[in-house]
Amino acid sequence: MELHVCYGTFGSPDSHPCKKAYAVLTDAGYEPRVIRTGGCYGTDPLWKRRRAIKRATGNYQVPTLFLDDGTIIDGSREIAEWASAHPATAQPHAAETA
């Protein structure tokens, strides 16, 4: 799982969409690999990773989540909805031996 963000996962979940996407994924039990794409305020076409996002989604905007099965989820609201509907399964604890 890869979460493509602008420059990072800074700020509060209420104020920054990349942080919101990261927060909902980690709250749901995931540990996404975070990929920084760079770009903002009209400079997106200048950034190689933003051009890759455009090829995959039709727009330059992040956050964008790439699942291991090839599914692409674009936008913080959509990522939050997906994470809510698909929480990570809990890892079974190793059996304790006495």
Secondary structure as the mmCIF struct_conf table of DSSP 4:
data_model
#
loop_
_struct_conf.conf_type_id
_struct_conf.id
_struct_conf.beg_label_comp_id
_struct_conf.beg_label_asym_id
_struct_conf.beg_label_seq_id
_struct_conf.end_label_comp_id
_struct_conf.end_label_asym_id
_struct_conf.end_label_seq_id
STRN STRN1 GLU A 2 VAL A 5
BEND BEND1 CYS A 6 TYR A 7
BEND BEND2 THR A 9 THR A 9
BEND BEND3 GLY A 11 GLY A 11
TURN_TY1_P TURN_TY1_P1 PRO A 13 SER A 15
HELX_RH_AL_P HELX_RH_AL_P1 PRO A 17 ASP A 27
TURN_TY1_P TURN_TY1_P2 ALA A 28 GLY A 29
HELX_LH_PP_P HELX_LH_PP_P1 PRO A 32 PRO A 32
STRN STRN2 ARG A 33 ARG A 36
TURN_TY1_P TURN_TY1_P3 TYR A 41 GLY A 42
HELX_RH_3T_P HELX_RH_3T_P1 ASP A 44 LEU A 46
BEND BEND4 TRP A 47 TRP A 47
HELX_RH_AL_P HELX_RH_AL_P2 LYS A 48 THR A 57
BEND BEND5 GLY A 58 ASN A 59
BEND BEND6 VAL A 62 VAL A 62
STRN STRN3 THR A 64 PHE A 66
TURN_TY1_P TURN_TY1_P4 ASP A 68 ASP A 69
BEND BEND7 GLY A 70 GLY A 70
STRN STRN4 ILE A 72 ASP A 74
BEND BEND8 GLY A 75 GLY A 75
HELX_RH_AL_P HELX_RH_AL_P3 SER A 76 ALA A 85
BEND BEND9 HIS A 86 HIS A 86
HELX_LH_PP_P HELX_LH_PP_P2 PRO A 87 GLU A 96
#
